[in-house]
Amino acid sequence: MSKPCPTCGFNNYEGMQRCAQCGSLLEGVQAATRVSATEPGPQAARGRDPFLAALLSFLLPGGGQMYNEQVVKGEAILLTSFLLIPWAYGIVDAYRTASRMVPLLQVRSPGLATLLAHVMPGAGQAYNRQWGKALLVFATSPFILPWLAGIVDAYRTATRINAGLIPLPSPPSRRTVVLAVAIVLAVLTFLIWLLVSWGTIPARRFPI
């Protein structure tokens, strides 16, 4: 049986204390279950910037909707943006929706995780502090399918973090950051080398 969130209307599983979408306390949860300032969790309610939402929708069709936690609407606008009218509608809608949204209590934003996963393979996983998974998605993204799977995984992981089903990993150490940057640069260098090598291979002429 689902338990709707009084803030955003997202249907949560029975027994959950916080909304997996926006992080708000669900109905029936006692005040004693509120996260204190010394415990990990959503510390402050955050709103959405209307101008940033509109800018994201301009740069990436549907990006503003994802930023506003309207992931399904964002995906629909992205898939139909070649018609131009949905793209223009998405820019106006993102601004208006962000200006009307109430502040959300979140550990991680599922919409932002989805948006980042669209922009760059593995970025959604990095936002969720899943460093190994982020590198895996990035390295295998030329095959397309891992990139698409990474988009779905980024959204689901952020909702599970908000619901308290999985902990938010700690920030990376300096050594981990240096190693990750080195791996990313190595992969990019390899891809550029492949493109350059492919372009310099002379075309073979077959006898007619």
C-alpha positions in Angstrom: 0.0 0.0 0.0 1.4 3.4 -1.0 1.7 6.4 1.2 1.4 9.8 -0.7 3.7 12.6 0.3 1.7 15.7 1.6 4.3 18.0 -0.1 4.8 16.7 -3.6 2.3 13.9 -3.9 4.9 11.2 -4.7 3.6 7.6 -3.7 6.0 6.0 -1.2 6.2 2.5 0.1 4.3 1.8 3.4 6.6 2.2 6.4 8.8 4.9 5.0 9.3 8.0 7.1 10.6 10.4 4.5 9.5 11.0 0.9 11.8 9.4 -1.6 11.2 12.2 -4.0 11.4 15.4 -2.0 12.7 14.2 1.4 9.7 15.6 3.4 8.4 13.9 6.5 5.4 11.7 5.7 2.1 11.9 7.5 1.9 9.9 10.8 5.7 10.2 11.5 6.3 11.4 15.0 8.3 14.6 15.6 11.0 12.5 17.3 11.9 11.1 14.0 13.0 14.5 12.6 16.7 14.6 11.6 18.7 16.6 14.0 21.5 19.0 13.0 24.1 16.5 14.2 22.8 13.6 12.1 23.3 13.1 8.3 20.2 14.1 6.3 18.4 17.0 4.8 19.5 20.0 6.8 17.7 22.9 5.1 14.8 23.2 2.7 15.9 24.4 -0.7 13.7 26.0 -3.3 14.2 26.1 -7.1 15.6 29.1 -9.0 13.2 30.0 -11.8 15.9 31.6 -13.9 18.2 28.6 -13.5 15.3 26.3 -14.4 14.6 28.3 -17.6 18.3 28.4 -18.5 18.6 24.6 -18.1 15.6 24.1 -20.3 17.1 26.3 -22.9 20.4 24.5 -22.9 18.9 21.0 -22.7 15.2 20.5 -23.6 13.5 19.2 -20.5 16.4 20.1 -18.2 14.5 22.6 -16.3 11.7 20.1 -15.6 14.2 17.6 -14.3 15.7 20.3 -12.1 12.1 20.9 -10.8 11.8 17.1 -10.0 9.4 16.6 -12.9 11.5 13.9 -14.5 8.7 12.3 -16.7 7.7 15.7 -18.1 11.4 16.5 -18.8 11.9 13.2 -20.6 8.8 13.8 -22.7 10.0 17.3 -23.7 13.5 16.0 -24.5 12.1 13.3 -26.8 9.8 15.8 -28.7 12.1 18.8 -28.7 12.8 18.4 -32.4 9.3 19.8 -33.0 10.6 23.1 -31.3 7.2 24.0 -29.8 7.7 21.5 -26.8 11.2 23.0 -26.3 9.8 26.5 -26.1 7.0 25.4 -23.9 9.5 23.7 -21.6 11.4 26.9 -21.0 8.3 28.8 -19.9 6.9 25.9 -17.9 10.3 25.4 -16.1 10.3 29.0 -15.0 6.7 29.1 -13.8 6.9 25.8 -12.0 10.1 26.7 -10.2 8.5 30.0 -9.0 5.6 28.1 -7.5 7.5 25.2 -5.9 7.7 24.9 -2.1 11.2 24.4 -0.6 12.1 20.7 -0.6 14.0 18.8 2.1 16.4 16.6 0.2 19.7 14.8 0.8 20.0 14.3 -3.0 17.8 15.7 -5.8 16.5 12.9 -8.1 15.8 15.4 -10.8 19.2 17.0 -10.7 20.9 13.5 -10.7 18.8 12.6 -13.8 19.8 15.9 -15.5 23.5 15.5 -14.8 23.3 11.9 -16.1 21.9 13.2 -19.4 24.6 15.9 -19.7 27.6 13.6 -19.1 27.7 9.8 -18.6 28.4 9.0 -15.0 27.8 12.5 -13.7 24.6 11.4 -12.0 26.5 8.7 -10.1 29.2 11.1 -9.2 26.5 13.5 -7.8 25.3 10.5 -5.7 28.9 9.9 -4.6 29.0 6.5 -6.3 32.5 7.0 -7.6 33.2 3.5 -8.9 29.9 3.3 -10.7 30.4 6.7 -12.2 33.7 5.7 -13.7 32.2 2.5 -15.0 29.3 4.3 -16.7 31.6 6.9 -18.2 34.1 4.3 -19.6 31.4 2.2 -21.2 29.1 5.1 -22.4 30.2 4.8 -26.1 28.1 1.6 -26.1 25.0 3.9 -25.4 23.2 1.2 -23.3 25.3 1.8 -20.1 24.6 5.6 -20.5 20.9 5.0 -20.6 21.1 2.6 -17.7 23.1 5.2 -15.8 20.3 7.8 -16.2 17.8 5.5 -14.7 20.2 4.4 -11.9 21.0 8.0 -11.0 17.3 8.8 -10.4 16.6 5.6 -8.5 19.7 5.9 -6.3 18.9 9.5 -5.3 15.3 8.6 -4.3 16.7 5.7 -2.2 19.1 8.0 -0.5 16.3 10.4 0.4 14.2 7.6 1.7 17.1 6.4 3.9 17.2 3.0 2.2 20.9 3.4 1.4 23.4 5.8 3.1 25.0 8.7 1.3 28.7 7.8 0.8 31.3 10.1 2.2 33.1 12.6 0.0 36.2 11.3 -1.9 39.7 11.7 -0.7 42.2 13.8 -2.6 43.9 10.6 -3.9 40.6 9.3 -5.2 39.9 12.6 -7.0 43.4 12.6 -8.7 42.9 8.9 -9.7 39.5 9.6 -11.2 40.7 12.6 -13.1 43.6 10.6 -14.5 41.3 7.8 -15.6 38.9 10.2 -17.3 41.8 11.9 -19.1 43.2 8.6 -20.2 39.8 7.5 -21.6 39.4 10.8 -23.4 42.9 10.6 -24.9 42.3 7.1 -26.1 39.0 8.1 -27.8 40.6 11.1 -29.4 43.5 8.9 -30.7 41.0 6.5 -32.2 39.2 9.3 -34.0 42.4 10.7 -35.3 43.7 7.3 -36.4 40.4 6.5 -38.1 40.6 9.7 -40.1 44.1 9.2 -41.3 43.5 5.6 -42.6 43.5 5.9 -46.4 40.4 4.6 -48.1 40.8 1.3 -50.0 39.9 1.2 -53.6 38.4 -2.0 -54.8 38.8 -3.0 -58.5 35.6 -2.8 -60.5 
